Amino acid sequence: MTDQRDVKILIGKRTYYIYTRLDDDALASVTSIVNDVMSEVDSGKGHEKALMMTCMNLAYHLSNVEQKLSSILDKVEEDNMKSL
């Protein structure tokens, strides 16, 4: 991570100025993820609702990943116990 700085990002069709420590590559990656998920949301209801639905979709995806990783970790721990 780099020092904190002010940056301009584009989310959907709007520009936001944020203060971040993310380097350019990490910021571009995160912004791309948000925009990809936002493109899946019906933006006909307005930008603020689209942002809220994007947050809900990201939280849902994160929860699924967390469950899958937990399941994988449980299986690895179980396999390790069997090999002892």
ROROTOR-891385 format. One record per atom (N, C-alpha, C, O): x, y, z; residue in three letters. Coordinates in steps of 0.001 Angstrom, whole numbers, plus 500000, padded with zeros to 6 digits. Layout:
REM ROROTOR-891385
@X->X | Y->Y | Z->Z | r->ALA .
...
REM end
This chain:
REM ROROTOR-891385
@X->500840 | Y->498818 | Z->500000 | r->MET .
@X->500000 | Y->500000 | Z->500000 | r->MET .
@X->500887 | Y->501249 | Z->500000 | r->MET .
@X->502028 | Y->501227 | Z->500462 | r->MET .
@X->500340 | Y->502304 | Z->499482 | r->THR .
@X->501071 | Y->503560 | Z->499401 | r->THR .
@X->500537 | Y->504534 | Z->500438 | r->THR .
@X->499620 | Y->504218 | Z->501196 | r->THR .
@X->501124 | Y->505716 | Z->500456 | r->ASP .
@X->500617 | Y->506754 | Z->501348 | r->ASP .
@X->499206 | Y->507151 | Z->500939 | r->ASP .
@X->498807 | Y->506984 | Z->499787 | r->ASP .
@X->498466 | Y->507672 | Z->501892 | r->GLN .
@X->497103 | Y->508106 | Z->501585 | r->GLN .
@X->497134 | Y->509237 | Z->500568 | r->GLN .
@X->498012 | Y->510100 | Z->500583 | r->GLN .
@X->496136 | Y->509197 | Z->499679 | r->ARG .
@X->496067 | Y->510236 | Z->498657 | r->ARG .
@X->494631 | Y->510385 | Z->498192 | r->ARG .
@X->493811 | Y->509484 | Z->498369 | r->ARG .
@X->494338 | Y->511517 | Z->497605 | r->ASP .
@X->493035 | Y->511757 | Z->496998 | r->ASP .
@X->493066 | Y->511222 | Z->495576 | r->ASP .
@X->494005 | Y->511493 | Z->494828 | r->ASP .
@X->492038 | Y->510462 | Z->495199 | r->VAL .
@X->491947 | Y->509930 | Z->493838 | r->VAL .
@X->490535 | Y->510122 | Z->493306 | r->VAL .
@X->489585 | Y->510317 | Z->494064 | r->VAL .
@X->490425 | Y->510064 | Z->491996 | r->LYS .
@X->489136 | Y->510159 | Z->491326 | r->LYS .
@X->488810 | Y->508784 | Z->490756 | r->LYS .
@X->489627 | Y->508188 | Z->490054 | r->LYS .
@X->487608 | Y->508279 | Z->491059 | r->ILE .
@X->487180 | Y->506992 | Z->490514 | r->ILE .
@X->485820 | Y->507169 | Z->489835 | r->ILE .
@X->485042 | Y->508057 | Z->490182 | r->ILE .
@X->485563 | Y->506312 | Z->488872 | r->LEU .
@X->484285 | Y->506316 | Z->488175 | r->LEU .
@X->483531 | Y->505049 | Z->488563 | r->LEU .
@X->483995 | Y->503937 | Z->488312 | r->LEU .
@X->482367 | Y->505227 | Z->489175 | r->ILE .
@X->481490 | Y->504125 | Z->489553 | r->ILE .
@X->480186 | Y->504337 | Z->488802 | r->ILE .
@X->479491 | Y->505335 | Z->488996 | r->ILE .
@X->479869 | Y->503378 | Z->487943 | r->GLY .
@X->478699 | Y->503579 | Z->487093 | r->GLY .
@X->478977 | Y->504751 | Z->486169 | r->GLY .
@X->479960 | Y->504754 | Z->485429 | r->GLY .
@X->478117 | Y->505730 | Z->486218 | r->LYS .
@X->478290 | Y->506923 | Z->485377 | r->LYS .
@X->478713 | Y->508139 | Z->486176 | r->LYS .
@X->478746 | Y->509251 | Z->485649 | r->LYS .
@X->479033 | Y->507940 | Z->487433 | r->ARG .
@X->479386 | Y->509071 | Z->488292 | r->ARG .
@X->480838 | Y->509006 | Z->488743 | r->ARG .
@X->481419 | Y->507932 | Z->488902 | r->ARG .
@X->481393 | Y->510168 | Z->488939 | r->THR .
@X->482767 | Y->510296 | Z->489407 | r->THR .
@X->482745 | Y->510620 | Z->490893 | r->THR .
@X->481957 | Y->511446 | Z->491353 | r->THR .
@X->483619 | Y->509956 | Z->491632 | r->TYR .
@X->483749 | Y->510181 | Z->493075 | r->TYR .
@X->485205 | Y->510485 | Z->493392 | r->TYR .
@X->486120 | Y->509948 | Z->492767 | r->TYR .
@X->485399 | Y->511350 | Z->494365 | r->TYR .
@X->486737 | Y->511645 | Z->494864 | r->TYR .
@X->486848 | Y->510990 | Z->496234 | r->TYR .
@X->486058 | Y->511265 | Z->497137 | r->TYR .
@X->487837 | Y->510123 | Z->496370 | r->ILE .
@X->488011 | Y->509407 | Z->497632 | r->ILE .
@X->489444 | Y->509563 | Z->498121 | r->ILE .
@X->490345 | Y->509923 | Z->497363 | r->ILE .
@X->489629 | Y->509287 | Z->499387 | r->TYR .
@X->490924 | Y->509314 | Z->500040 | r->TYR .
@X->491298 | Y->507867 | Z->500315 | r->TYR .
@X->490560 | Y->507172 | Z->501014 | r->TYR .
@X->492437 | Y->507383 | Z->499781 | r->THR .
@X->492769 | Y->505968 | Z->499895 | r->THR .
@X->494266 | Y->505740 | Z->500014 | r->THR .
@X->495071 | Y->506602 | Z->499660 | r->THR .
@X->494627 | Y->504564 | Z->500517 | r->ARG .
@X->496018 | Y->504105 | Z->500550 | r->ARG .
@X->496300 | Y->503086 | Z->499455 | r->ARG .
@X->497449 | Y->502685 | Z->499270 | r->ARG .
@X->495274 | Y->502660 | Z->498729 | r->LEU .
@X->495470 | Y->501667 | Z->497683 | r->LEU .
@X->496360 | Y->502222 | Z->496574 | r->LEU .
@X->496252 | Y->503388 | Z->496195 | r->LEU .
@X->497252 | Y->501351 | Z->496057 | r->ASP .
@X->498051 | Y->501773 | Z->494906 | r->ASP .
@X->497174 | Y->501735 | Z->493659 | r->ASP .
@X->496039 | Y->501261 | Z->493710 | r->ASP .
@X->497693 | Y->502229 | Z->492547 | r->ASP .
@X->496895 | Y->502337 | Z->491326 | r->ASP .
@X->496337 | Y->500994 | Z->490864 | r->ASP .
@X->495176 | Y->500917 | Z->490462 | r->ASP .
@X->497146 | Y->499934 | Z->490916 | r->ASP .
@X->496684 | Y->498616 | Z->490460 | r->ASP .
@X->495566 | Y->498075 | Z->491346 | r->ASP .
@X->494561 | Y->497575 | Z->490841 | r->ASP .
@X->495734 | Y->498172 | Z->492652 | r->ALA .
@X->494708 | Y->497680 | Z->493577 | r->ALA .
@X->493425 | Y->498487 | Z->493443 | r->ALA .
@X->492331 | Y->497924 | Z->493460 | r->ALA .
@X->493553 | Y->499794 | Z->493310 | r->LEU .
@X->492381 | Y->500651 | Z->493158 | r->LEU .
@X->491643 | Y->500327 | Z->491860 | r->LEU .
@X->490414 | Y->500262 | Z->491844 | r->LEU .
@X->492388 | Y->500125 | Z->490776 | r->ALA .
@X->491763 | Y->499770 | Z->489493 | r->ALA .
@X->491054 | Y->498431 | Z->489599 | r->ALA .
@X->489966 | Y->498265 | Z->489047 | r->ALA .
@X->491648 | Y->497474 | Z->490299 | r->SER .
@X->491035 | Y->496155 | Z->490468 | r->SER .
@X->489734 | Y->496252 | Z->491249 | r->SER .
@X->488721 | Y->495682 | Z->490844 | r->SER .
@X->489756 | Y->496965 | Z->492358 | r->VAL .
@X->488565 | Y->497111 | Z->493197 | r->VAL .
@X->487467 | Y->497861 | Z->492445 | r->VAL .
@X->486302 | Y->497466 | Z->492479 | r->VAL .
@X->487841 | Y->498930 | Z->491776 | r->THR .
@X->486864 | Y->499708 | Z->491009 | r->THR .
@X->486245 | Y->498858 | Z->489903 | r->THR .
@X->485045 | Y->498949 | Z->489644 | r->THR .
@X->487056 | Y->498039 | Z->489259 | r->SER .
@X->486565 | Y->497161 | Z->488204 | r->SER .
@X->485558 | Y->496151 | Z->488753 | r->SER .
@X->484533 | Y->495894 | Z->488122 | r->SER .
@X->485840 | Y->495582 | Z->489913 | r->ILE .
@X->484916 | Y->494633 | Z->490540 | r->ILE .
@X->483580 | Y->495311 | Z->490828 | r->ILE .
@X->482522 | Y->494764 | Z->490519 | r->ILE .
@X->483632 | Y->496497 | Z->491419 | r->VAL .
@X->482399 | Y->497230 | Z->491740 | r->VAL .
@X->481609 | Y->497510 | Z->490464 | r->VAL .
@X->480396 | Y->497304 | Z->490424 | r->VAL .
@X->482293 | Y->497979 | Z->489425 | r->ASN .
@X->481593 | Y->498285 | Z->488178 | r->ASN .
@X->481031 | Y->497033 | Z->487513 | r->ASN .
@X->479952 | Y->497084 | Z->486923 | r->ASN .
@X->481746 | Y->495904 | Z->487597 | r->ASP .
@X->481229 | Y->494650 | Z->487046 | r->ASP .
@X->479942 | Y->494233 | Z->487751 | r->ASP .
@X->478965 | Y->493863 | Z->487100 | r->ASP .
@X->479944 | Y->494293 | Z->489069 | r->VAL .
@X->478750 | Y->493914 | Z->489829 | r->VAL .
@X->477632 | Y->494924 | Z->489586 | r->VAL .
@X->476463 | Y->494553 | Z->489483 | r->VAL .
@X->477997 | Y->496194 | Z->489495 | r->MET .
@X->476983 | Y->497231 | Z->489261 | r->MET .
@X->476310 | Y->497043 | Z->487905 | r->MET .
@X->475136 | Y->497376 | Z->487743 | r->MET .
@X->477043 | Y->496512 | Z->486934 | r->SER .
@X->476461 | Y->496306 | Z->485604 | r->SER .
@X->475388 | Y->495220 | Z->485622 | r->SER .
@X->474577 | Y->495136 | Z->484700 | r->SER .
@X->475380 | Y->494394 | Z->486660 | r->GLU .
@X->474374 | Y->493336 | Z->486800 | r->GLU .
@X->473083 | Y->493850 | Z->487433 | r->GLU .
@X->472080 | Y->493137 | Z->487465 | r->GLU .
@X->473105 | Y->495079 | Z->487933 | r->VAL .
@X->471986 | Y->495649 | Z->488681 | r->VAL .
@X->471153 | Y->496542 | Z->487757 | r->VAL .
@X->471692 | Y->497239 | Z->486898 | r->VAL .
@X->469836 | Y->496509 | Z->487948 | r->ASP .
@X->468939 | Y->497385 | Z->487187 | r->ASP .
@X->469122 | Y->498822 | Z->487663 | r->ASP .
@X->468725 | Y->499173 | Z->488774 | r->ASP .
@X->469721 | Y->499641 | Z->486820 | r->SER .
@X->469990 | Y->501031 | Z->487217 | r->SER .
@X->468823 | Y->501955 | Z->486877 | r->SER .
@X->468923 | Y->503168 | Z->487063 | r->SER .
@X->467723 | Y->501398 | Z->486382 | r->GLY .
@X->466555 | Y->502201 | Z->486033 | r->GLY .
@X->465874 | Y->502820 | Z->487241 | r->GLY .
@X->465065 | Y->503736 | Z->487097 | r->GLY .
@X->466188 | Y->502335 | Z->488407 | r->LYS .
@X->465573 | Y->502851 | Z->489640 | r->LYS .
@X->466361 | Y->504003 | Z->490248 | r->LYS .
@X->465980 | Y->504528 | Z->491294 | r->LYS .
@X->467449 | Y->504398 | Z->489606 | r->GLY .
@X->468259 | Y->505503 | Z->490111 | r->GLY .
@X->469619 | Y->505027 | Z->490591 | r->GLY .
@X->469810 | Y->503867 | Z->490957 | r->GLY .
@X->470553 | Y->505964 | Z->490576 | r->HIS .
@X->471944 | Y->505644 | Z->490907 | r->HIS .
@X->472112 | Y->505179 | Z->492351 | r->HIS .
@X->472822 | Y->504207 | Z->492611 | r->HIS .
@X->471471 | Y->505860 | Z->493278 | r->GLU .
@X->471629 | Y->505492 | Z->494693 | r->GLU .
@X->471103 | Y->504085 | Z->494965 | r->GLU .
@X->471726 | Y->503327 | Z->495709 | r->GLU .
@X->469960 | Y->503726 | Z->494369 | r->LYS .
@X->469420 | Y->502379 | Z->494560 | r->LYS .
@X->470343 | Y->501355 | Z->493901 | r->LYS .
@X->470545 | Y->500266 | Z->494438 | r->LYS .
@X->470900 | Y->501700 | Z->492745 | r->ALA .
@X->471841 | Y->500793 | Z->492072 | r->ALA .
@X->473070 | Y->500566 | Z->492942 | r->ALA .
@X->473574 | Y->499446 | Z->493023 | r->ALA .
@X->473554 | Y->501619 | Z->493590 | r->LEU .
@X->474701 | Y->501471 | Z->494497 | r->LEU .
@X->474359 | Y->500563 | Z->495673 | r->LEU .
@X->475168 | Y->499724 | Z->496069 | r->LEU .
@X->473166 | Y->500729 | Z->496227 | r->MET .
@X->472748 | Y->499898 | Z->497355 | r->MET .
@X->472645 | Y->498435 | Z->496927 | r->MET .
@X->473094 | Y->497542 | Z->497646 | r->MET .
@X->472052 | Y->498192 | Z->495753 | r->MET .
@X->471916 | Y->496824 | Z->495265 | r->MET .
@X->473289 | Y->496228 | Z->494938 | r->MET .
@X->473504 | Y->495029 | Z->495122 | r->MET .
@X->474198 | Y->497042 | Z->494466 | r->THR .
@X->475570 | Y->496587 | Z->494214 | r->THR .
@X->476224 | Y->496159 | Z->495515 | r->THR .
@X->476882 | Y->495120 | Z->495567 | r->THR .
@X->476049 | Y->496950 | Z->496567 | r->CYS .
@X->476598 | Y->496574 | Z->497882 | r->CYS .
@X->475999 | Y->495266 | Z->498366 | r->CYS .
@X->476713 | Y->494420 | Z->498905 | r->CYS .
@X->474700 | Y->495091 | Z->498183 | r->MET .
@X->474051 | Y->493848 | Z->498601 | r->MET .
@X->474599 | Y->492662 | Z->497792 | r->MET .
@X->474860 | Y->491600 | Z->498357 | r->MET .
@X->474774 | Y->492836 | Z->496482 | r->ASN .
@X->475322 | Y->491753 | Z->495654 | r->ASN .
@X->476750 | Y->491421 | Z->496058 | r->ASN .
@X->477115 | Y->490247 | Z->496121 | r->ASN .
@X->477563 | Y->492434 | Z->496332 | r->LEU .
@X->478941 | Y->492187 | Z->496762 | r->LEU .
@X->478969 | Y->491451 | Z->498095 | r->LEU .
@X->479771 | Y->490536 | Z->498282 | r->LEU .
@X->478098 | Y->491844 | Z->499024 | r->ALA .
@X->478029 | Y->491160 | Z->500321 | r->ALA .
@X->477594 | Y->489705 | Z->500133 | r->ALA .
@X->478110 | Y->488812 | Z->500806 | r->ALA .
@X->476657 | Y->489466 | Z->499229 | r->TYR .
@X->476200 | Y->488106 | Z->498947 | r->TYR .
@X->477343 | Y->487266 | Z->498377 | r->TYR .
@X->477564 | Y->486137 | Z->498815 | r->TYR .
@X->478074 | Y->487819 | Z->497396 | r->HIS .
@X->479216 | Y->487103 | Z->496813 | r->HIS .
@X->480285 | Y->486829 | Z->497870 | r->HIS .
@X->480852 | Y->485737 | Z->497910 | r->HIS .
@X->480559 | Y->487800 | Z->498712 | r->LEU .
@X->481553 | Y->487642 | Z->499767 | r->LEU .
@X->481134 | Y->486552 | Z->500751 | r->LEU .
@X->481965 | Y->485753 | Z->501184 | r->LEU .
@X->479866 | Y->486517 | Z->501099 | r->SER .
@X->479362 | Y->485488 | Z->502006 | r->SER .
@X->479518 | Y->484096 | Z->501393 | r->SER .
@X->479897 | Y->483149 | Z->502082 | r->SER .
@X->479225 | Y->483977 | Z->500101 | r->ASN .
@X->479394 | Y->482685 | Z->499428 | r->ASN .
@X->480853 | Y->482244 | Z->499418 | r->ASN .
@X->481150 | Y->481075 | Z->499662 | r->ASN .
@X->481750 | Y->483157 | Z->499142 | r->VAL .
@X->483178 | Y->482834 | Z->499137 | r->VAL .
@X->483623 | Y->482411 | Z->500534 | r->VAL .
@X->484373 | Y->481447 | Z->500689 | r->VAL .
@X->483158 | Y->483139 | Z->501550 | r->GLU .
@X->483498 | Y->482804 | Z->502933 | r->GLU .
@X->483033 | Y->481391 | Z->503286 | r->GLU .
@X->483771 | Y->480638 | Z->503921 | r->GLU .
@X->481820 | Y->481030 | Z->502881 | r->GLN .
@X->481294 | Y->479689 | Z->503159 | r->GLN .
@X->482109 | Y->478619 | Z->502440 | r->GLN .
@X->482412 | Y->477576 | Z->503021 | r->GLN .
@X->482463 | Y->478868 | Z->501191 | r->LYS .
@X->483255 | Y->477895 | Z->500429 | r->LYS .
@X->484643 | Y->477725 | Z->501032 | r->LYS .
@X->485131 | Y->476601 | Z->501150 | r->LYS .
@X->485282 | Y->478824 | Z->501415 | r->LEU .
@X->486610 | Y->478739 | Z->502027 | r->LEU .
@X->486555 | Y->478014 | Z->503367 | r->LEU .
@X->487447 | Y->477232 | Z->503696 | r->LEU .
@X->485511 | Y->478276 | Z->504130 | r->SER .
@X->485344 | Y->477592 | Z->505413 | r->SER .
@X->485178 | Y->476090 | Z->505202 | r->SER .
@X->485742 | Y->475286 | Z->505943 | r->SER .
@X->484408 | Y->475724 | Z->504196 | r->SER .
@X->484202 | Y->474307 | Z->503880 | r->SER .
@X->485514 | Y->473650 | Z->503449 | r->SER .
@X->485824 | Y->472534 | Z->503866 | r->SER .
@X->486275 | Y->474347 | Z->502618 | r->ILE .
@X->487573 | Y->473825 | Z->502175 | r->ILE .
@X->488511 | Y->473666 | Z->503363 | r->ILE .
@X->489194 | Y->472648 | Z->503480 | r->ILE .
@X->488553 | Y->474657 | Z->504244 | r->LEU .
@X->489413 | Y->474583 | Z->505420 | r->LEU .
@X->489005 | Y->473418 | Z->506320 | r->LEU .
@X->489864 | Y->472699 | Z->506830 | r->LEU .
@X->487706 | Y->473230 | Z->506516 | r->ASP .
@X->487232 | Y->472101 | Z->507325 | r->ASP .
@X->487689 | Y->470773 | Z->506719 | r->ASP .
@X->488126 | Y->469877 | Z->507441 | r->ASP .
@X->487587 | Y->470648 | Z->505394 | r->LYS .
@X->487997 | Y->469416 | Z->504727 | r->LYS .
@X->489499 | Y->469184 | Z->504862 | r->LYS .
@X->489931 | Y->468058 | Z->505110 | r->LYS .
@X->490293 | Y->470233 | Z->504701 | r->VAL .
@X->491750 | Y->470105 | Z->504846 | r->VAL .
@X->492103 | Y->469689 | Z->506262 | r->VAL .
@X->492945 | Y->468813 | Z->506458 | r->VAL .
@X->491466 | Y->470307 | Z->507256 | r->GLU .
@X->491738 | Y->469950 | Z->508649 | r->GLU .
@X->491316 | Y->468503 | Z->508928 | r->GLU .
@X->492003 | Y->467779 | Z->509649 | r->GLU .
@X->490200 | Y->468097 | Z->508361 | r->GLU .
@X->489733 | Y->466725 | Z->508534 | r->GLU .
@X->490714 | Y->465740 | Z->507901 | r->GLU .
@X->491039 | Y->464711 | Z->508494 | r->GLU .
@X->491183 | Y->466059 | Z->506696 | r->ASP .
@X->492165 | Y->465191 | Z->506016 | r->ASP .
@X->493469 | Y->465125 | Z->506798 | r->ASP .
@X->494094 | Y->464068 | Z->506875 | r->ASP .
@X->493884 | Y->466250 | Z->507380 | r->ASN .
@X->495116 | Y->466260 | Z->508193 | r->ASN .
@X->494975 | Y->465411 | Z->509438 | r->ASN .
@X->495924 | Y->464739 | Z->509842 | r->ASN .
@X->493810 | Y->465432 | Z->510047 | r->MET .
@X->493574 | Y->464619 | Z->511238 | r->MET .
@X->493591 | Y->463129 | Z->510892 | r->MET .
@X->494059 | Y->462311 | Z->511684 | r->MET .
@X->493084 | Y->462781 | Z->509721 | r->LYS .
@X->493074 | Y->461378 | Z->509291 | r->LYS .
@X->494480 | Y->460865 | Z->509000 | r->LYS .
@X->494762 | Y->459681 | Z->509183 | r->LYS .
@X->495362 | Y->461758 | Z->508546 | r->SER .
@X->496702 | Y->461330 | Z->508176 | r->SER .
@X->497640 | Y->461220 | Z->509381 | r->SER .
@X->498770 | Y->460752 | Z->509241 | r->SER .
@X->497190 | Y->461641 | Z->510545 | r->LEU .
@X->498044 | Y->461543 | Z->511732 | r->LEU .
@X->498072 | Y->460185 | Z->512286 | r->LEU .
@X->498746 | Y->459940 | Z->513286 | r->LEU .
REM end
